[in-house]
Amino acid sequence: MEVETEFRQHIEQVADEVLTQFESIAAVAKSKLHDRRTQGADVLASINTMTSSSTIQRLDQISQANRESYQVLAAEPAIARVVVIDEEGEERTYYICRTSPASGFLNLASYRAPVGRLASLAIGAEFTLPNGTVVEVLERAQLRPTALAGGWDSRDTVVEAEHLGPFTIESLRALLTEIGGEEVTEDLLGRLLAEETVKENIINGLRRSVITKMGLRDQPVLDQYQDEIFRLPLDKRLLILGPPGTGKTTTLIRRLGQKLDTAFLEEGEQRLVEMVGTAQGVAHSNSWLMFTPTELLKQYLKEAFAREGVPASDLRIRTWQDYRRELARNTFGVLRTASGGGTFVLKDALPSLSAEVLDRPIQWFDDFDTWQHNAYVQELHEAAALLRAAKAPEVQHLGERIQNILARAGDGALASTFGSLAAELPKVQALVTSLKEASDGKIKAALNLQLNRNRAFQDELARFIDDLQQAQAPDADEQDDLDADEEEDTTAPRTGRAAAFNAYMQAVRAQARAVASKRTGSKSSRNGKIIEWLAARGLTETDRAEVGASLLVQTNAHRFVNPVKRYLDGIPKRYRAFRRERQQSGNWYRNEGFEARDIHPLELDIVLLAILRAAGDLSSRPNIQRDIDSPAWSSLQPILRHYRNQILVDEATDFSPIQLACMAALAHPRLRSFFACGDFNQRLTTWGARSADDLKWVFADFDIKEITVSYRQSKQLNDLARAMIRAVSGTEQNASLPAHMDSAGVAPALLEHAADTETIVSWLADRIREIERFVGQLPSTAIFVNAEDDVTPVAEALNAALAEHNIQVIACHEGQAVGQESNVRVFDIQHIKGLEFEAVFFVGIDQLAALQPALFDKYLYVGTTRAATYLGVTCTSTLPATIESLRTHFGQDWETPGSQRAVTEQ
């Protein structure tokens, strides 16, 4: 009895102290917000007019950061209270807040600061403070502040100390009210009722919260292991693996929030990001990029970032599908545009790849990258040899010098070759310019001759080109692309007199080159048809041979004018040649069913990776970084503009090793900061990464961490998830539940032989009404169907069935979240990655097994692990044979007496 009295007195003191501290911190924060509004103009006015714009901008950034911190503190004064004792026996209490602390509170620290780790440490753990003092954690409380009309409260506060707890207090304010009321309770009945109320407010152990809205769960304080990962240095390559509900994405978000705040970076990190920011012209707070597999998850990530005070626009959180297209079309010119640039047309369903590509993507990329590298080096050697064999002495000498450079470099890294060739650039450029002026002069003279003979010649040619443009197949100029002069402008006008002039110059050049090289040009190409139309209205035979010889020299010399640009820009066309060669040998590609100009998204990935890695290898070298503005290296600048200080990837196993390597190549070479999280058992793509070896190929020094404590699911659903992995031979993870948490739930419910919509909807409606009766309100609930076409019919039928109880059901097309939080939502299964709900219903899993045989086990695992407590499953017939062993985990419903017994096959 004495112990119980001491316990109650202690929690009274803690509750009173916490609520008083909330009031004080919030009051100061609100006062500071008021001060910032009234004094901000005076502060800026006091800045000397000679102060640099960068200093003013920096002051404005600090002012904005302070305002945002005060806004957070005004709404959420603290998230934890920790009591520690040092070696001298002196106790000290710390309050930990989510953001930067307000001034005037010596014991208030940000969770992002080193001291913030105290909130995650276990009772009895030792910690060294920044001043070197070693302390031991005596007591801690996780707080959830709530501002009420009558003052502050903390709901579901978790308190633990040595030999005490953990226990959950539903309401600190109610605790104080009850104890205060007890003092004036004179009658025995009133006293007994008051004591009972106190007991109901204090619960032994931890209590799982009910999920009442869609989105990512807020976890203000990470557990000890998550916290350790979150605080690792900025320049790390990290991957977190773990089962659903273990806080992988939460850890990623918290880490980004900390690493964006330069106040909490190490001194060396601060200097580095400042230097990189100055060079790139991008503030560290904006220099990050996160990739996610779906648009729906992207929206919920933005909300989670907002809770951390991290602005996350659509420029920061991207799907790889969108970013890939942007890179390929607008930055590297791989995809065709309306203005005439680019090589390929992207087609999502292109039947170009063999099954071998999905099984061995890394070997596929290595094969292409080696091939295209060797093809380019061979091209350089051949060009140098042709220059060496030219008639003009100055060309011969140039060819000899280039041959010597190539011989010294060998076939290894291109960086040294490019560096040596840069010294020859002025001589090469002067030669090309001189020869081009002479050859262009002869071609223009031939054109002027035709114009003198026929003033309408250019207009006639323009009309012919217009007709040709309309009649020609989209890829008929493929051969022209392969043979085109390097200096020709692919964005030149395609109609009118200007187009006619350009077409005349290009066609006559092509004809002269063909004569000089003793080969026949393609008559079906655009140039071939123009040459046929011109007949004898081009160069004379003598001039054709002379211009052709000059053009061959120009073409070969031009390979050395800007070799870096030629190497990078030529990768798409070299890919087309590689694909044609491998297609003929029966490797990687199907033999027919697609055109040369078309490209599959997975093909586009390896083209982009070849470009990104080649550019990254060059731009990461200090000597090249110093001269990046020189003509020799300026073609690397487009990729530099895409580098970010931090690259993050959610649901990493949905991406292929090639896609992950592309993302990794966007990490700034000076930092190489990359953070990803995922779960091999949740891979929902046929091309997704399948093993740790796949990921180690991306970064040889990838630090892979595993977390296994699942905070989402009840014991019954956790047991089902583990049994499911064993049934489908997935990656064993041994997910455990949090210690001291009440994880009891109900068995999942199963309906079989439900072949018609009416039966399914009736059963779903009954289960949803049961859940609302159990919980007291309708929690977050989702229905998963097997195809987009099923979303509306199921939603409409279920909406009608639940109308009597005013429960609204919403069809979420293409994974878009609409409606109110209390609505039941219907999704196509492919859109639900990364979300969580209190209740989930999976319609027709036996049909899913037939529709998606390669990914059935993954879809089933992902779908069922979205549920925290309630899971319902329907089958048109019976459970698929692959998961028949799971039958013992299911009941029939959650209310009928005896229904929690295992379902037997009917």
DALINQUI-V410518 format. One record per helix or strand. SS is the DSSP state (a for helix, b for strand). FROM is the first residue (numbers start at 1). TO is the last residue. If there is no record, write none. Layout:
<<SS | FROM | TO> <SS | FROM | TO>>
//
This chain:
<<a | 2 | 45> <a | 53 | 75> <b | 80 | 86> <b | 91 | 97> <b | 108 | 110> <a | 114 | 120> <b | 126 | 128> <b | 134 | 142> <b | 145 | 148> <b | 151 | 161> <b | 164 | 171> <a | 172 | 182> <a | 188 | 201> <b | 202 | 204> <b | 206 | 207> <a | 224 | 230> <b | 237 | 241> <a | 248 | 260> <a | 262 | 264> <a | 267 | 280> <a | 284 | 286> <b | 288 | 291> <a | 295 | 307> <b | 317 | 318> <a | 320 | 331> <b | 335 | 335> <b | 344 | 346> <b | 353 | 353> <a | 355 | 359> <a | 361 | 388> <a | 393 | 409> <a | 414 | 422> <a | 425 | 453> <a | 457 | 471> <a | 478 | 483> <a | 496 | 516> <a | 526 | 534> <a | 541 | 558> <a | 563 | 569> <a | 571 | 585> <b | 589 | 589> <b | 598 | 599> <a | 601 | 619> <a | 622 | 626> <a | 634 | 640> <b | 644 | 644> <b | 646 | 649> <a | 652 | 654> <a | 657 | 664> <b | 667 | 667> <b | 673 | 678> <a | 680 | 682> <a | 692 | 698> <b | 703 | 706> <b | 709 | 710> <a | 715 | 727> <b | 736 | 737> <b | 741 | 742> <b | 748 | 751> <a | 757 | 775> <b | 781 | 785> <a | 789 | 801> <a | 803 | 805> <b | 809 | 811> <a | 813 | 815> <b | 824 | 828> <a | 829 | 831> <b | 837 | 842> <a | 845 | 851> <a | 856 | 864> <b | 867 | 874> <a | 881 | 889> <b | 890 | 891>>
//
